[in-house]
Amino acid sequence: MQQIFLRVDAISTWFGKFFAWAIVILTFLIGWEVFSRYVFNEPHAWVFDATYMLYGVLFMMAGAYTLAKNGHVRGDVLYGFFEPRTQAFFDLVLYIVFFIPGIVALAWAGYTFAAESWAINEHSSVTANGPPIYPFKAIIPLAGVLLLMQGIVEILRCIVCLQTGQWPSREQDVEEVDVDKLKAMVTQEEAK
């Protein structure tokens, strides 16, 4: 079971890291547009469309990655004091009641939305001769499917935790700075 958890985590991580490159493209695109506008006095109307589409892709495709890394924001004021089984119980209820229905709706509506966009070869109407937006809309159901897949794994993790009393391990990626760990490191450095 743990291998399945880690494999799905790895898929979510791969997609998250792949689409994270959108921020690099976005940065260069905005930098180039500012340079082009102020130095050459040649703004490009399509850049606005491209930037909000890239940001949307970045935002949507980060969801499953963040869920795999247990990085979504919670009300940790109380949650952090709960035993793992209590945390798993609340997580399980919230995943079943809110998360799964919401993500299924996102994937279903996103598929319909994207299919209609592909069928009419939709282009942006924000600017004249706007770029095609059907590839951008195709990201919506993809993000929904990835979130649903990761959500099912999170539900299974909750069940395992309810049975064993400990959270199953996760694939390690980057470590968030924890104030207590940072204080401990500083204290160790000063003791030397």
PABA-664086 format. One record per residue: residue number from 0; y, z, x of N, C-alpha, C in turn; residue in three letters. Coordinates in steps of 0.05 Angstrom, whole numbers, plus 5000, padded with zeros to 4 digits. Atoms other than C-alpha are relative to their C-alpha. Example, Ala and Ser with C-alpha at 12.3 -4.5 7.8 and 13.67 -1.06 7.14 Angstrom:
<atoms>
ATOM, 0, 4976, 5000, 5018, 4910, 5156, 5246, 5024, 5000, 5018, ALA .
ATOM, 1, 4976, 4999, 4984, 4979, 5143, 5273, 5022, 5014, 4985, SER .
</atoms>
This chain:
<atoms>
ATOM, 0, 4976, 5000, 5017, 5000, 5000, 5000, 5025, 5000, 5018, MET .
ATOM, 1, 4978, 4998, 4982, 5047, 5018, 5057, 5007, 4973, 5012, GLN .
ATOM, 2, 4996, 5026, 4989, 5037, 4949, 5087, 5015, 4981, 4981, GLN .
ATOM, 3, 4986, 5016, 5020, 5060, 4916, 5022, 5029, 5009, 4999, ILE .
ATOM, 4, 4972, 4990, 5000, 5122, 4961, 5021, 5015, 4988, 5023, PHE .
ATOM, 5, 4986, 5009, 4976, 5140, 4942, 5092, 5003, 4970, 5000, LEU .
ATOM, 6, 4998, 5029, 5001, 5126, 4868, 5080, 5023, 4992, 4982, ARG .
ATOM, 7, 4978, 5006, 5018, 5173, 4866, 5020, 5026, 5008, 5012, VAL .
ATOM, 8, 4976, 4991, 4986, 5224, 4906, 5060, 5008, 4978, 5021, ASP .
ATOM, 9, 4994, 5021, 4980, 5218, 4853, 5115, 5011, 4975, 4988, ALA .
ATOM, 10, 4989, 5024, 5014, 5229, 4796, 5066, 5029, 5005, 4992, ILE .
ATOM, 11, 4972, 4994, 5009, 5291, 4830, 5037, 5018, 5001, 5024, SER .
ATOM, 12, 4984, 4998, 4975, 5316, 4844, 5108, 5005, 4973, 5011, THR .
ATOM, 13, 4996, 5027, 4989, 5305, 4772, 5130, 5021, 4986, 4984, TRP .
ATOM, 14, 4980, 5013, 5016, 5344, 4745, 5071, 5028, 5012, 5004, PHE .
ATOM, 15, 4974, 4986, 4996, 5399, 4797, 5080, 5013, 4992, 5026, GLY .
ATOM, 16, 4989, 5007, 4974, 5407, 4781, 5154, 5007, 4970, 5001, LYS .
ATOM, 17, 4994, 5028, 5000, 5404, 4706, 5142, 5026, 4994, 4986, PHE .
ATOM, 18, 4976, 5005, 5015, 5458, 4707, 5089, 5024, 5016, 5011, PHE .
ATOM, 19, 4978, 4986, 4988, 5499, 4756, 5129, 5017, 4982, 5018, ALA .
ATOM, 20, 4986, 5019, 4983, 5518, 4697, 5173, 5023, 4987, 4984, TRP .
ATOM, 21, 4978, 5011, 5016, 5562, 4676, 5114, 5026, 5013, 5007, ALA .
ATOM, 22, 4975, 4987, 4993, 5613, 4727, 5138, 5012, 4987, 5025, ILE .
ATOM, 23, 4990, 5013, 4976, 5618, 4691, 5205, 5013, 4973, 4992, VAL .
ATOM, 24, 4989, 5025, 5010, 5628, 4624, 5170, 5026, 5005, 4985, ILE .
ATOM, 25, 4977, 4993, 5015, 5677, 4656, 5123, 5024, 5007, 5018, LEU .
ATOM, 26, 4979, 4992, 4981, 5717, 4686, 5180, 5012, 4976, 5014, THR .
ATOM, 27, 4990, 5024, 4986, 5721, 4620, 5218, 5015, 4982, 4980, PHE .
ATOM, 28, 4988, 5017, 5020, 5738, 4582, 5154, 5028, 5010, 4993, LEU .
ATOM, 29, 4974, 4989, 5007, 5795, 4629, 5136, 5019, 4997, 5024, ILE .
ATOM, 30, 4984, 5002, 4976, 5820, 4630, 5208, 5010, 4971, 5004, GLY .
ATOM, 31, 4993, 5028, 4996, 5819, 4554, 5212, 5020, 4992, 4979, TRP .
ATOM, 32, 4981, 5007, 5021, 5855, 4548, 5145, 5028, 5011, 5005, GLU .
ATOM, 33, 4974, 4988, 4993, 5910, 4596, 5166, 5013, 4984, 5022, VAL .
ATOM, 34, 4990, 5016, 4978, 5918, 4558, 5231, 5010, 4972, 4990, PHE .
ATOM, 35, 4993, 5026, 5010, 5918, 4491, 5195, 5025, 5001, 4982, SER .
ATOM, 36, 4977, 4997, 5018, 5968, 4515, 5143, 5026, 5005, 5015, ARG .
ATOM, 37, 4975, 4992, 4988, 6019, 4547, 5189, 5007, 4984, 5026, TYR .
ATOM, 38, 4994, 5015, 4976, 6012, 4505, 5252, 5004, 4970, 4994, VAL .
ATOM, 39, 4999, 5029, 5006, 5998, 4435, 5224, 5014, 4994, 4973, PHE .
ATOM, 40, 4988, 5003, 5027, 6029, 4448, 5155, 4982, 4982, 4982, ASN .
ATOM, 41, 5019, 5016, 5016, 5965, 4418, 5124, 4979, 5019, 4987, GLU .
ATOM, 42, 5020, 4983, 5013, 5932, 4467, 5076, 4979, 4983, 4985, PRO .
ATOM, 43, 5022, 5014, 5013, 5866, 4448, 5044, 4993, 5016, 4975, HIS .
ATOM, 44, 5005, 4986, 5025, 5856, 4465, 4971, 4971, 5009, 4997, ALA .
ATOM, 45, 5028, 4994, 5004, 5780, 4465, 4975, 4992, 5026, 5015, TRP .
ATOM, 46, 5007, 4976, 4985, 5781, 4524, 5024, 4999, 5025, 4982, VAL .
ATOM, 47, 5001, 4977, 5019, 5797, 4573, 4968, 4973, 5001, 4986, PHE .
ATOM, 48, 5026, 5001, 5014, 5735, 4550, 4930, 4978, 5008, 5019, ASP .
ATOM, 49, 5021, 4994, 4981, 5692, 4554, 4992, 4999, 5029, 5007, ALA .
ATOM, 50, 5000, 4971, 4991, 5715, 4624, 5011, 4989, 5018, 4978, THR .
ATOM, 51, 5011, 4981, 5021, 5701, 4656, 4943, 4971, 4995, 4996, TYR .
ATOM, 52, 5029, 5005, 5003, 5633, 4621, 4940, 4985, 5014, 5023, MET .
ATOM, 53, 5013, 4987, 4977, 5615, 4646, 5010, 5000, 5030, 4996, LEU .
ATOM, 54, 4999, 4971, 5004, 5638, 4716, 4993, 4980, 5008, 4978, TYR .
ATOM, 55, 5019, 4994, 5022, 5597, 4714, 4928, 4971, 4999, 5010, GLY .
ATOM, 56, 5027, 5001, 4988, 5535, 4692, 4966, 4994, 5024, 5017, VAL .
ATOM, 57, 5003, 4977, 4982, 5545, 4747, 5017, 4995, 5025, 4983, LEU .
ATOM, 58, 5002, 4976, 5017, 5554, 4800, 4962, 4973, 5000, 4986, PHE .
ATOM, 59, 5024, 5001, 5015, 5495, 4777, 4920, 4975, 5004, 5017, MET .
ATOM, 60, 5024, 4999, 4984, 5445, 4769, 4976, 4998, 5025, 5017, MET .
ATOM, 61, 5001, 4974, 4986, 5462, 4837, 5006, 4986, 5021, 4983, ALA .
ATOM, 62, 5011, 4980, 5019, 5433, 4873, 4945, 4972, 5009, 5007, GLY .
ATOM, 63, 5028, 4993, 4994, 5359, 4870, 4962, 4998, 5012, 5028, ALA .
ATOM, 64, 5000, 4989, 4972, 5373, 4883, 5036, 5008, 5030, 4999, TYR .
ATOM, 65, 4990, 4973, 5001, 5413, 4945, 5019, 4981, 5019, 4985, THR .
ATOM, 66, 5020, 4984, 5014, 5360, 4970, 4970, 4976, 5005, 5018, LEU .
ATOM, 67, 5022, 4996, 4981, 5306, 4960, 5023, 5007, 5021, 5021, ALA .
ATOM, 68, 4991, 4980, 4980, 5347, 5003, 5071, 5008, 5026, 4988, LYS .
ATOM, 69, 4992, 4976, 5015, 5360, 5056, 5018, 5029, 5006, 5005, ASN .
ATOM, 70, 4972, 4998, 4993, 5434, 5043, 5029, 5019, 5000, 4977, GLY .
ATOM, 71, 4981, 5000, 5023, 5462, 5040, 4958, 5012, 5028, 4996, HIS .
ATOM, 72, 4986, 4975, 5003, 5512, 5093, 4941, 4988, 5016, 4976, VAL .
ATOM, 73, 5010, 4982, 5021, 5487, 5153, 4901, 5019, 5024, 4999, ARG .
ATOM, 74, 4987, 4974, 5002, 5515, 5218, 4877, 4985, 5020, 5016, GLY .
ATOM, 75, 5016, 4983, 4982, 5488, 5255, 4937, 5008, 5029, 4999, ASP .
ATOM, 76, 4992, 4972, 5001, 5524, 5319, 4919, 4977, 5018, 4991, VAL .
ATOM, 77, 5023, 4985, 5009, 5463, 5343, 4881, 4974, 4989, 5010, LEU .
ATOM, 78, 5024, 5014, 4993, 5411, 5291, 4898, 4989, 5009, 5027, TYR .
ATOM, 79, 5008, 4993, 4973, 5409, 5311, 4971, 4987, 5027, 5002, GLY .
ATOM, 80, 5012, 4973, 5000, 5390, 5382, 4954, 4973, 5001, 4986, PHE .
ATOM, 81, 5025, 5001, 5015, 5330, 5361, 4911, 4977, 4996, 5020, PHE .
ATOM, 82, 5025, 5006, 4986, 5259, 5362, 4937, 4993, 4970, 4996, GLU .
ATOM, 83, 5007, 5028, 5003, 5229, 5293, 4949, 4988, 4993, 4973, PRO .
ATOM, 84, 5013, 5006, 5026, 5187, 5297, 4885, 5021, 4998, 4978, ARG .
ATOM, 85, 4979, 5000, 5021, 5249, 5313, 4843, 5017, 4975, 5003, THR .
ATOM, 86, 4985, 5024, 4995, 5287, 5256, 4876, 4984, 4976, 4990, GLN .
ATOM, 87, 5016, 5022, 5008, 5229, 5209, 4863, 4999, 4998, 4969, ALA .
ATOM, 88, 5000, 5000, 5029, 5226, 5230, 4790, 5025, 4988, 4988, PHE .
ATOM, 89, 4974, 5011, 5010, 5300, 5216, 4778, 5002, 4970, 5007, PHE .
ATOM, 90, 4999, 5028, 4992, 5296, 5151, 4817, 4983, 4983, 4982, ASP .
ATOM, 91, 5019, 5015, 5016, 5235, 5128, 4778, 5011, 4995, 4971, LEU .
ATOM, 92, 4989, 5002, 5027, 5268, 5142, 4710, 5023, 4980, 5000, VAL .
ATOM, 93, 4977, 5018, 4999, 5332, 5107, 4731, 4993, 4971, 5006, LEU .
ATOM, 94, 5009, 5027, 4995, 5296, 5047, 4759, 4988, 4987, 4975, TYR .
ATOM, 95, 5013, 5011, 5024, 5255, 5038, 4695, 5020, 4996, 4978, ILE .
ATOM, 96, 4982, 5001, 5023, 5311, 5052, 4646, 5024, 4981, 5004, VAL .
ATOM, 97, 4976, 5016, 4996, 5370, 5017, 4679, 4996, 4976, 5019, PHE .
ATOM, 98, 5001, 5021, 4980, 5352, 4977, 4741, 4983, 4976, 4992, PHE .
ATOM, 99, 5018, 5023, 5007, 5293, 4935, 4718, 5011, 4983, 4977, ILE .
ATOM, 100, 4989, 5017, 5022, 5324, 4913, 4651, 5025, 4985, 5010, PRO .
ATOM, 101, 4976, 5014, 4990, 5390, 4897, 4686, 4994, 4977, 5018, GLY .
ATOM, 102, 5006, 5021, 4980, 5359, 4857, 4742, 4984, 4977, 4986, ILE .
ATOM, 103, 5014, 5021, 5015, 5312, 4820, 4694, 5021, 4983, 4985, VAL .
ATOM, 104, 4978, 5015, 5014, 5374, 4801, 4653, 5016, 4983, 5019, ALA .
ATOM, 105, 4985, 5015, 4980, 5410, 4780, 4716, 4984, 4975, 5009, LEU .
ATOM, 106, 5017, 5023, 4991, 5352, 4735, 4739, 4997, 4980, 4978, ALA .
ATOM, 107, 5004, 5019, 5022, 5341, 4705, 4670, 5026, 4985, 4994, TRP .
ATOM, 108, 4974, 5013, 5006, 5415, 4692, 4655, 5009, 4983, 5024, ALA .
ATOM, 109, 4993, 5015, 4976, 5426, 4669, 4727, 4985, 4974, 5001, GLY .
ATOM, 110, 5016, 5025, 5000, 5369, 4618, 4720, 5012, 4981, 4980, TYR .
ATOM, 111, 4988, 5017, 5021, 5399, 4591, 4655, 5027, 4989, 5009, THR .
ATOM, 112, 4974, 5008, 4990, 5468, 4590, 4685, 4998, 4979, 5022, PHE .
ATOM, 113, 5004, 5019, 4978, 5444, 4554, 4748, 4989, 4974, 4990, ALA .
ATOM, 114, 5012, 5025, 5010, 5401, 4504, 4710, 5020, 4983, 4986, ALA .
ATOM, 115, 4979, 5015, 5014, 5459, 4484, 4666, 5020, 4987, 5020, GLU .
ATOM, 116, 4981, 5009, 4980, 5504, 4477, 4727, 4988, 4976, 5015, SER .
ATOM, 117, 5013, 5022, 4987, 5453, 4432, 4762, 4998, 4976, 4982, TRP .
ATOM, 118, 5004, 5022, 5019, 5442, 4391, 4699, 5026, 4983, 4997, ALA .
ATOM, 119, 4975, 5014, 5004, 5516, 4373, 4694, 5014, 4994, 5026, ILE .
ATOM, 120, 4988, 5005, 4974, 5529, 4368, 4769, 5027, 5013, 5002, ASN .
ATOM, 121, 4975, 4986, 5003, 5583, 4421, 4761, 5016, 5002, 5027, GLU .
ATOM, 122, 4982, 4997, 4978, 5642, 4421, 4808, 5022, 5020, 4992, HIS .
ATOM, 123, 4979, 4980, 5006, 5697, 4473, 4814, 5024, 4987, 4987, SER .
ATOM, 124, 4976, 5010, 5013, 5756, 4465, 4768, 5024, 5016, 5008, SER .
ATOM, 125, 4977, 4984, 4991, 5800, 4514, 4805, 5019, 4982, 5016, VAL .
ATOM, 126, 4983, 5019, 4985, 5825, 4459, 4851, 4992, 4971, 4993, THR .
ATOM, 127, 5006, 5028, 5006, 5829, 4384, 4842, 4978, 4991, 5019, ALA .
ATOM, 128, 5023, 5009, 4984, 5766, 4350, 4867, 4986, 5023, 5014, ASN .
ATOM, 129, 5013, 4976, 4989, 5734, 4418, 4877, 4972, 4995, 5009, GLY .
ATOM, 130, 5027, 5003, 4990, 5669, 4426, 4914, 4979, 5006, 4979, PRO .
ATOM, 131, 5022, 4994, 5019, 5602, 4428, 4878, 4994, 5030, 5000, PRO .
ATOM, 132, 5006, 4972, 5001, 5586, 4498, 4853, 4971, 5005, 4990, ILE .
ATOM, 133, 5028, 4995, 5009, 5514, 4487, 4829, 4983, 5013, 5022, TYR .
ATOM, 134, 5016, 4986, 4980, 5485, 4508, 4897, 5007, 5030, 5000, PRO .
ATOM, 135, 4991, 4972, 5001, 5526, 4572, 4893, 4988, 5014, 4976, PHE .
ATOM, 136, 5012, 4988, 5024, 5501, 4586, 4822, 4970, 5004, 5003, LYS .
ATOM, 137, 5029, 4998, 4995, 5429, 4576, 4846, 4994, 5026, 5015, ALA .
ATOM, 138, 5004, 4975, 4985, 5438, 4638, 4889, 4996, 5024, 4981, ILE .
ATOM, 139, 5002, 4978, 5019, 5444, 4682, 4827, 4971, 5007, 4992, ILE .
ATOM, 140, 5028, 4993, 5007, 5371, 4677, 4803, 4984, 5008, 5025, PRO .
ATOM, 141, 5014, 4993, 4975, 5347, 4680, 4876, 5006, 5029, 5007, LEU .
ATOM, 142, 4993, 4972, 4995, 5385, 4745, 4886, 4986, 5018, 4980, ALA .
ATOM, 143, 5014, 4984, 5021, 5356, 4771, 4820, 4971, 5003, 5006, GLY .
ATOM, 144, 5029, 4998, 4993, 5285, 4755, 4841, 4995, 5018, 5023, VAL .
ATOM, 145, 5003, 4983, 4976, 5294, 4788, 4909, 5005, 5029, 4992, LEU .
ATOM, 146, 4995, 4973, 5009, 5324, 4850, 4876, 4978, 5011, 4983, LEU .
ATOM, 147, 5022, 4991, 5017, 5269, 4853, 4825, 4975, 5006, 5017, LEU .
ATOM, 148, 5023, 4995, 4982, 5215, 4847, 4879, 5004, 5026, 5015, MET .
ATOM, 149, 4995, 4975, 4985, 5248, 4902, 4920, 5001, 5024, 4981, GLN .
ATOM, 150, 4999, 4979, 5020, 5259, 4944, 4857, 4972, 5009, 4993, GLY .
ATOM, 151, 5027, 4993, 5006, 5185, 4942, 4841, 4988, 5016, 5023, ILE .
ATOM, 152, 5009, 4984, 4977, 5170, 4966, 4911, 5012, 5028, 5000, VAL .
ATOM, 153, 4987, 4974, 5002, 5220, 5022, 4902, 4987, 5018, 4979, GLU .
ATOM, 154, 5014, 4986, 5021, 5185, 5042, 4837, 4973, 5011, 5011, ILE .
ATOM, 155, 5026, 4991, 4988, 5118, 5044, 4874, 5005, 5022, 5021, LEU .
ATOM, 156, 4993, 4979, 4981, 5151, 5085, 4929, 5004, 5027, 4986, ARG .
ATOM, 157, 4995, 4976, 5016, 5173, 5135, 4876, 4973, 5012, 4991, CYS .
ATOM, 158, 5026, 4991, 5009, 5102, 5139, 4849, 4985, 5013, 5023, ILE .
ATOM, 159, 5013, 4989, 4976, 5074, 5151, 4919, 5012, 5027, 5007, VAL .
ATOM, 160, 4986, 4975, 4994, 5126, 5205, 4931, 4993, 5022, 4980, CYS .
ATOM, 161, 5009, 4980, 5021, 5108, 5239, 4865, 4972, 5010, 5006, LEU .
ATOM, 162, 5028, 4992, 4994, 5035, 5240, 4887, 4998, 5016, 5025, GLN .
ATOM, 163, 5004, 4987, 4974, 5044, 5261, 4959, 5021, 5021, 5007, THR .
ATOM, 164, 4978, 4982, 4993, 5110, 5298, 4960, 5018, 4991, 5023, GLY .
ATOM, 165, 4984, 5011, 4978, 5138, 5254, 5016, 5006, 4971, 4994, GLN .
ATOM, 166, 4993, 5028, 5003, 5175, 5189, 5016, 4985, 4983, 5020, TRP .
ATOM, 167, 5012, 5018, 4981, 5137, 5131, 5046, 5021, 4989, 5020, PRO .
ATOM, 168, 4981, 5009, 4979, 5167, 5104, 5110, 5012, 4972, 4993, SER .
ATOM, 169, 4986, 5025, 5004, 5215, 5045, 5111, 5001, 4985, 5027, ARG .
ATOM, 170, 4995, 5016, 4976, 5226, 4988, 5160, 5026, 5009, 5012, GLU .
ATOM, 171, 4975, 4991, 4988, 5278, 5011, 5210, 5017, 4977, 5008, GLN .
ATOM, 172, 4982, 5021, 4994, 5339, 4969, 5221, 5024, 5011, 5015, ASP .
ATOM, 173, 4978, 4987, 4988, 5406, 5000, 5235, 5002, 5028, 4990, VAL .
ATOM, 174, 4998, 4973, 5008, 5421, 5073, 5232, 5029, 5007, 4993, GLU .
ATOM, 175, 4974, 4992, 5009, 5479, 5100, 5193, 5009, 5024, 5016, GLU .
ATOM, 176, 4989, 4978, 4985, 5524, 5148, 5229, 4999, 5025, 4982, VAL .
ATOM, 177, 5002, 4975, 5015, 5507, 5218, 5204, 5016, 5021, 5015, ASP .
ATOM, 178, 4982, 4981, 4988, 5558, 5271, 5217, 4985, 5023, 5014, VAL .
ATOM, 179, 5015, 4978, 4988, 5506, 5325, 5229, 4986, 4991, 5026, ASP .
ATOM, 180, 5013, 5011, 4976, 5468, 5281, 5279, 5021, 4997, 5022, LYS .
ATOM, 181, 4979, 5004, 4981, 5533, 5264, 5313, 5009, 5026, 5013, LEU .
ATOM, 182, 4993, 4973, 4989, 5551, 5338, 5320, 4979, 5010, 5019, LYS .
ATOM, 183, 5022, 4991, 4983, 5482, 5353, 5348, 5000, 4985, 5027, ALA .
ATOM, 184, 5000, 5015, 4975, 5489, 5297, 5399, 5023, 5010, 5018, MET .
ATOM, 185, 4977, 4990, 4984, 5558, 5322, 5421, 4994, 5028, 5012, VAL .
ATOM, 186, 5007, 4974, 4990, 5532, 5393, 5427, 4980, 4998, 5023, THR .
ATOM, 187, 5019, 5003, 4978, 5474, 5369, 5470, 5014, 4990, 5025, GLN .
ATOM, 188, 4985, 5010, 4978, 5522, 5330, 5514, 5016, 5022, 5014, GLU .
ATOM, 189, 4984, 4979, 4988, 5566, 5391, 5524, 4983, 5021, 5014, GLU .
ATOM, 190, 5018, 4980, 4988, 5505, 5435, 5541, 4991, 4991, 5027, ALA .
ATOM, 191, 5010, 5010, 4974, 5487, 5390, 5600, 5019, 5007, 5021, LYS .
</atoms>
